[in-house]
Amino acid sequence: MNKIDTIIFDLGGVLIDWNPEYVFLNEFNGDREKMQWFFDYVCTSDWNENQDAGYSMAQATEDRIALFPEYEKLIRMFYGRWVEMLGGAIEGTVKILETFIKHENYKVVALTNWSAETFPIALNRFDFLHWFEGIVVSGEEKTRKPFDDIYNITLDRFNITAENAIFIDDNLRNIEAANNLGINGIHFKSPEALIDQLKNYNINL
């Protein structure tokens, strides 16, 4: 096994809780089935990820309203109340991050799918985002996970050898893409599970 010298963290779902349910569940009066239909067919994950790759949120909103005019109010809510979808830190993972930061043998960076328009809000809210050697933000790079470009940008920018790095992400699709480029991946489920998975790489926290 290659010696691990770099840890790459995803942010949303790993270190930061973000969930549109915080806004929309109340709007749908607690009806999860109706809310899920809205996420599956109107404000979809694919649509939101397009903004993570640099597309204008304002234009994306108008595009969606043109397709679904009867849902204009709810569509405008998606980015209009985005800040309310931003939960707190996932404290267990923040403690793991802190341990790596204090351990001088590791380079620690972040790679996130996040709109460049909203990322400054997170930077202002979460002090630990300033601990990283650097953060690659998809919206700033005009590409996103799981496309090869953004992984290669990360490897090149921070002089990372793929085989010596571990990438931690809550989306299995993104882990598989990293694996295809030779980057070791851990599919994040919980801070406790992450500690156990790191032991597979002889990292004991």
Wavefront OBJ file of the C-alpha trace (Angstrom):
o trace
v 0.000 0.000 0.000
v 1.260 3.473 -0.894
v 1.933 5.834 1.968
v -0.959 8.258 2.366
v 0.193 11.862 2.590
v -2.913 13.775 1.446
v -6.524 13.876 2.645
v -9.146 15.433 0.358
v -12.475 16.258 1.989
v -15.797 16.879 0.320
v -17.772 19.522 2.225
v -21.570 19.200 1.875
v -22.781 16.022 3.558
v -19.347 15.352 5.062
v -18.431 18.461 7.058
v -21.488 20.648 6.494
v -25.148 19.718 6.723
v -27.120 21.041 3.737
v -30.659 19.943 2.991
v -33.460 21.639 0.981
v -35.958 19.831 3.211
v -35.289 22.486 5.833
v -37.264 24.875 3.630
v -39.566 22.709 1.558
v -40.958 20.204 4.033
v -42.874 22.998 5.713
v -44.001 24.380 2.343
v -45.487 20.964 1.528
v -47.131 20.790 4.967
v -45.013 17.832 5.965
v -46.031 15.761 2.925
v -42.752 14.052 2.018
v -44.222 12.332 -1.025
v -45.257 15.613 -2.658
v -41.969 17.255 -1.696
v -39.983 14.381 -3.211
v -41.987 14.633 -6.434
v -41.016 18.308 -6.630
v -37.328 17.413 -6.179
v -37.570 14.570 -8.694
v -39.257 16.534 -11.469
v -38.981 20.312 -10.889
v -36.014 21.458 -8.784
v -33.982 18.335 -9.452
v -30.486 17.370 -8.322
v -29.229 17.582 -11.909
v -30.651 21.090 -12.248
v -29.008 22.227 -9.006
v -25.686 20.623 -9.932
v -25.608 22.695 -13.099
v -25.281 25.772 -10.890
v -22.519 23.985 -8.975
v -20.671 23.947 -12.293
v -20.929 27.724 -12.682
v -24.323 28.395 -14.284
v -26.087 31.515 -13.004
v -28.623 30.815 -10.259
v -30.802 33.686 -11.453
v -30.851 32.358 -15.011
v -31.412 28.791 -13.803
v -34.414 29.980 -11.818
v -35.952 31.687 -14.851
v -35.236 28.650 -17.021
v -37.085 26.405 -14.600
v -40.037 28.774 -14.257
v -40.400 28.770 -18.044
v -40.762 24.985 -17.887
v -42.961 24.847 -14.784
v -44.758 28.211 -14.467
v -47.310 26.786 -12.047
v -44.480 26.235 -9.523
v -42.942 29.705 -9.826
v -43.224 30.534 -6.117
v -41.555 27.295 -5.039
v -38.849 27.508 -7.698
v -37.915 31.051 -6.634
v -37.729 29.769 -3.066
v -34.959 27.299 -3.908
v -32.234 29.907 -4.211
v -34.161 32.748 -2.604
v -34.110 30.876 0.712
v -30.936 28.876 0.104
v -29.304 30.119 3.295
v -32.064 28.399 5.316
v -31.072 25.068 3.748
v -27.580 25.419 5.190
v -27.471 23.540 8.465
v -24.689 23.306 10.986
v -21.307 21.663 10.993
v -21.100 17.869 11.207
v -19.070 18.110 14.392
v -17.697 14.573 14.430
v -16.096 15.077 11.029
v -14.814 18.510 11.991
v -12.929 16.839 14.861
v -11.414 14.358 12.393
v -10.420 17.258 10.136
v -8.822 19.041 13.087
v -6.771 15.944 13.907
v -5.425 15.812 10.350
v -4.679 19.546 10.347
v -2.635 19.198 13.557
v -0.786 16.193 12.143
v 1.952 17.835 10.078
v 2.525 14.700 7.963
v -0.671 15.257 5.951
v -1.631 17.760 3.286
v -5.338 18.536 3.790
v -7.456 20.100 1.035
v -11.125 20.200 0.061
v -12.944 19.483 -3.196
v -16.572 20.537 -3.297
v -19.482 20.802 -5.697
v -20.747 24.241 -4.683
v -21.977 27.318 -6.506
v -19.471 30.165 -6.504
v -22.410 32.470 -5.709
v -23.248 30.832 -2.391
v -19.876 29.507 -1.244
v -18.859 32.833 0.384
v -21.805 32.367 2.790
v -20.305 29.084 3.969
v -16.833 30.633 4.240
v -18.210 33.312 6.543
v -20.182 30.854 8.651
v -17.710 28.016 9.199
v -14.270 28.855 10.602
v -12.919 25.379 9.826
v -13.132 26.086 6.082
v -10.091 28.311 6.607
v -8.023 25.424 7.986
v -7.473 23.798 4.596
v -4.364 24.308 2.516
v -6.852 25.133 -0.237
v -10.380 24.443 -1.488
v -11.350 23.625 -5.058
v -14.881 24.966 -5.601
v -16.672 23.576 -8.648
v -18.544 26.803 -9.387
v -15.269 28.698 -9.625
v -13.736 26.066 -11.913
v -16.809 25.788 -14.210
v -16.813 22.007 -13.865
v -17.827 19.581 -11.133
v -17.574 16.087 -9.739
v -17.736 13.431 -11.108
v -15.973 14.816 -14.212
v -12.252 14.082 -14.483
v -11.322 17.742 -14.961
v -12.044 18.789 -11.401
v -10.066 15.925 -9.875
v -7.124 16.692 -12.127
v -7.329 20.379 -11.211
v -7.108 19.373 -7.540
v -4.179 17.007 -8.065
v -2.243 19.545 -10.137
v -2.955 22.604 -8.007
v -1.724 21.035 -4.793
v 0.935 18.761 -6.282
v -0.859 15.602 -5.124
v 0.053 12.083 -6.209
v -3.271 10.300 -6.743
v -2.156 6.997 -5.210
v -1.006 8.776 -2.045
v -4.318 10.550 -1.472
v -7.623 9.636 0.160
v -10.782 11.357 -1.044
v -13.763 11.407 1.340
v -17.213 12.064 -0.196
v -20.794 11.142 0.683
v -21.696 10.494 -2.975
v -20.606 7.063 -4.219
v -20.613 8.328 -7.814
v -17.903 10.828 -6.922
v -15.838 8.187 -5.130
v -15.972 5.875 -8.150
v -14.814 8.708 -10.420
v -11.878 9.394 -8.101
v -10.987 5.679 -8.022
v -10.866 5.652 -11.824
v -8.073 8.245 -11.633
v -6.130 6.251 -9.058
v -7.275 8.228 -6.015
v -8.193 6.161 -2.953
v -11.791 6.804 -1.940
v -13.877 6.517 1.203
v -17.653 6.668 0.850
v -18.691 8.759 3.849
v -21.586 7.511 5.970
v -20.819 8.928 9.410
v -17.860 10.262 11.396
v -17.691 7.005 13.365
v -17.619 4.889 10.206
v -14.969 7.193 8.718
v -12.640 6.580 11.659
v -12.985 2.828 11.097
v -12.480 3.121 7.323
v -9.307 5.159 7.783
v -7.808 2.224 9.694
v -7.751 0.351 6.376
v -5.038 2.826 5.367
v -3.136 2.432 8.653
v -4.474 5.758 9.899
v -5.551 5.566 13.524
v -7.216 8.651 14.948
l 1 2 3 4 5 6 7 8 9 10 11 12 13 14 15 16 17 18 19 20 21 22 23 24 25 26 27 28 29 30 31 32 33 34 35 36 37 38 39 40 41 42 43 44 45 46 47 48 49 50 51 52 53 54 55 56 57 58 59 60 61 62 63 64 65 66 67 68 69 70 71 72 73 74 75 76 77 78 79 80 81 82 83 84 85 86 87 88 89 90 91 92 93 94 95 96 97 98 99 100 101 102 103 104 105 106 107 108 109 110 111 112 113 114 115 116 117 118 119 120 121 122 123 124 125 126 127 128 129 130 131 132 133 134 135 136 137 138 139 140 141 142 143 144 145 146 147 148 149 150 151 152 153 154 155 156 157 158 159 160 161 162 163 164 165 166 167 168 169 170 171 172 173 174 175 176 177 178 179 180 181 182 183 184 185 186 187 188 189 190 191 192 193 194 195 196 197 198 199 200 201 202 203 204 205
